[in-house]
Amino acid sequence: MKNRIALVVNTLSGGGAEKTAANLSRRLSRRYDVDIIVNDRDHLQYPYRGRIVSLGMPSDQRRSDPSYQVTLLRRRTRALRVLKRKRRYKAVISLSEMSNAANVLSGNRYGKTIISVRNSVRIRKGSSWMYRLFSLILYTWCCAAADRTVSCSKGIADELADQYGLKADKSVVIYNGLDLPLIREKASEKISSDESKAWAGRKLIVTAGRLTYQKGQVHL
């Protein structure tokens, strides 16, 4: 019988954390039975492998609504406690702020808690002082209580150590992977005549990411 692993993420569509969760499910399913714990079943865009566990929290509600976030945190924490006790996971891996909070709150008695930090908290422009205070409390606590904290860059790992006290023996850096066969396949696709005219004789720099300050588009 395989050991079990759980992935906790909002949805399986739209964002980088969600795509990472889907990719992890496909890879980890080679060695483990995988549960993917999501807010609801309505947004399963990315290919995955494993068992979907829905919290019944439609994601079309306003994510910025504090009451929704509190309700979601409570429901997610409660569900994780039950699932950890029943399923006896080898580890539970969470991939967003509130998922991380629920993962740590639900304890590590029945399996390791692994949180994944995929964005810089310190450089978020436009954040209110209340959000910054919340982030300070959340990350200081999560970094101390989680069995492992995985960062997707050394910069984020250094920030967690400097700003939130993450200990070196609990910190792991795992960079985002690249699907090289898919990139080669996409690179071989023909471009339109308009694109061909616009780019003729020019060198191109390609960047992927949301047009937000944190993604570093300004450096281009």
matplotlib code that plots the C-alpha trace (Angstrom):
import matplotlib.pyplot as plt

x = [0.0, 1.3, 1.9, -0.5, 0.3, -2.1, -1.8, -3.8, -4.5, -7.4, -8.1, -6.4, -6.7, -5.4, -2.1, 1.4, 0.8, -2.2, -0.2, 2.6, 0.0, -1.3, 2.2, 3.2, 0.1, 1.2, 4.8, 4.0, 1.3, 4.1, 5.1, 2.1, -1.7, -2.4, -5.3, -5.8, -7.8, -9.4, -12.1, -14.5, -14.7, -15.6, -12.1, -10.0, -8.3, -4.8, -4.2, -3.8, -3.6, -5.2, -8.3, -10.1, -11.4, -13.7, -14.4, -17.6, -16.4, -17.2, -14.2, -16.3, -16.9, -14.8, -11.4, -10.8, -13.9, -12.5, -15.6, -15.1, -11.4, -12.2, -14.9, -12.6, -9.7, -12.0, -13.5, -10.1, -8.5, -11.4, -11.4, -7.6, -7.8, -10.3, -8.4, -5.0, -6.5, -8.3, -5.9, -2.6, -0.7, 3.0, 3.0, 0.6, 1.9, 0.2, 0.7, -0.9, -1.0, -4.3, -3.6, -0.4, -2.2, -4.7, -2.0, -0.1, -3.2, -4.5, -1.2, 1.4, 0.5, -0.5, 2.0, 4.5, 3.4, 5.2, 4.3, 5.3, 6.0, 5.9, 5.8, 7.7, 5.7, 8.1, 7.9, 4.2, 3.4, 0.2, -0.4, -2.0, -0.4, -3.0, -2.0, 1.7, 1.0, -1.1, 1.7, 4.3, 2.3, 1.2, 4.7, 6.5, 4.2, 4.0, 7.8, 8.3, 5.5, 5.8, 8.1, 9.6, 9.2, 9.8, 10.7, 10.7, 13.8, 16.8, 15.6, 12.3, 14.2, 16.5, 13.5, 11.8, 15.0, 15.7, 12.1, 10.3, 13.0, 12.9, 15.6, 18.1, 17.3, 13.6, 14.2, 14.4, 14.7, 13.1, 13.1, 10.1, 10.6, 10.6, 8.7, 11.3, 9.5, 6.4, 8.5, 10.1, 6.7, 5.3, 8.5, 8.0, 4.5, 4.2, 3.5, 1.1, 2.0, 1.5, 3.8, 6.4, 6.3, 6.5, 9.5, 11.4, 15.1, 14.7, 16.0, 13.3, 13.3, 10.5, 9.2, 6.4, 4.4, 1.7, 2.2, 2.8, 5.6, 6.6, 7.2, 10.1, 8.7, 10.1, 13.7, 13.0]
y = [0.0, 3.4, 6.2, 9.2, 12.8, 15.8, 19.0, 22.0, 24.8, 27.2, 25.8, 24.0, 26.9, 30.4, 30.8, 29.5, 27.9, 26.1, 24.9, 23.8, 21.8, 20.1, 19.2, 18.0, 15.7, 14.1, 13.5, 12.5, 10.0, 7.8, 7.0, 8.1, 8.2, 11.9, 13.9, 17.4, 19.6, 22.6, 25.2, 23.7, 21.4, 24.1, 25.2, 22.1, 23.5, 22.0, 18.2, 16.4, 13.0, 12.0, 12.4, 15.8, 16.7, 19.8, 22.1, 23.4, 27.0, 28.5, 30.6, 33.1, 34.9, 38.0, 36.8, 40.1, 39.7, 39.2, 37.1, 34.8, 34.3, 33.6, 31.1, 29.5, 29.3, 27.7, 25.2, 24.3, 23.8, 21.7, 19.6, 19.1, 17.9, 15.3, 14.2, 14.1, 11.8, 9.5, 9.4, 9.5, 11.4, 11.1, 14.9, 17.7, 20.3, 23.7, 26.3, 29.7, 32.0, 30.8, 27.2, 27.4, 28.8, 26.0, 23.4, 24.6, 25.1, 21.6, 20.2, 17.6, 14.8, 12.5, 13.7, 16.4, 19.9, 21.4, 25.0, 26.6, 30.3, 31.5, 35.3, 38.0, 39.5, 42.4, 44.0, 43.9, 47.5, 49.1, 46.8, 48.4, 48.4, 45.9, 43.5, 43.9, 43.3, 40.2, 38.9, 39.4, 37.5, 34.8, 34.1, 34.3, 31.7, 29.5, 29.5, 28.4, 25.8, 24.1, 21.1, 22.5, 25.7, 25.5, 28.7, 28.9, 31.2, 32.0, 35.6, 34.5, 32.1, 34.9, 37.2, 34.6, 34.1, 37.8, 39.1, 36.2, 34.1, 31.0, 28.6, 27.2, 23.6, 24.1, 26.0, 24.4, 26.2, 24.4, 26.4, 26.2, 23.4, 23.8, 21.5, 21.6, 19.2, 21.5, 24.6, 23.1, 22.1, 25.6, 27.2, 25.2, 26.6, 29.0, 32.7, 34.9, 37.1, 40.3, 39.0, 38.0, 41.5, 43.2, 41.1, 41.0, 41.7, 42.3, 40.5, 39.4, 39.2, 37.0, 37.1, 35.2, 36.4, 38.7, 42.5, 43.2, 44.9, 41.6, 39.8, 42.2, 43.3, 46.8, 45.5, 44.9]
z = [0.0, -1.0, 1.6, 1.2, 0.4, 0.5, -1.5, -0.3, -2.8, -3.7, -7.1, -10.0, -12.5, -13.1, -11.2, -10.7, -7.3, -8.7, -11.7, -9.4, -7.3, -10.4, -11.6, -8.2, -8.1, -11.4, -10.2, -6.7, -7.8, -9.0, -5.4, -3.3, -3.1, -3.6, -2.2, -3.7, -1.3, -3.1, -2.3, -4.8, -7.9, -10.4, -11.4, -12.4, -15.5, -15.1, -15.7, -12.4, -10.9, -7.6, -5.5, -5.4, -2.0, -2.1, 0.8, -0.9, -0.9, -4.3, -5.4, -7.2, -3.9, -3.2, -2.0, -0.3, 1.9, 5.4, 6.5, 3.5, 4.4, 8.0, 7.1, 4.6, 7.1, 9.7, 7.3, 5.8, 9.2, 10.4, 7.3, 7.4, 11.0, 10.1, 6.9, 8.7, 11.4, 8.9, 6.0, 8.0, 5.4, 5.1, 4.6, 3.8, 1.4, 1.2, -1.5, -0.5, 2.5, 4.0, 3.0, 4.9, 8.0, 7.9, 7.4, 10.5, 12.6, 11.9, 13.4, 12.5, 14.8, 11.8, 9.2, 8.4, 7.6, 4.6, 3.6, 0.3, 0.0, -3.6, -3.3, -1.6, 1.3, 2.0, -1.5, -2.0, -3.1, -2.0, 1.0, 4.0, 7.4, 8.6, 5.9, 6.7, 10.4, 9.5, 7.3, 10.0, 12.5, 10.0, 8.5, 11.8, 13.3, 10.2, 9.8, 13.4, 13.5, 10.1, 9.7, 6.5, 4.6, 0.8, -1.1, -4.9, -4.8, -2.6, -2.3, -0.7, 1.6, 2.7, 3.3, 5.5, 7.5, 7.9, 8.4, 10.0, 11.7, 9.5, 10.8, 8.3, 9.2, 8.3, 5.0, 1.6, -1.8, -4.7, -8.0, -10.3, -12.9, -16.7, -19.0, -21.8, -24.2, -24.0, -24.5, -27.6, -28.9, -28.4, -29.9, -33.1, -33.7, -36.6, -35.8, -37.6, -40.5, -38.4, -35.7, -38.3, -39.8, -36.4, -35.3, -38.5, -38.0, -34.2, -31.2, -28.8, -25.0, -23.7, -20.1, -18.5, -15.5, -14.3, -15.0, -11.3, -9.4, -7.7, -11.0, -11.8, -15.2, -14.4, -14.9, -18.6]

ax = plt.figure().add_subplot(projection="3d")
ax.plot(x, y, z, "-o")
ax.set_aspect("equal")
plt.show()
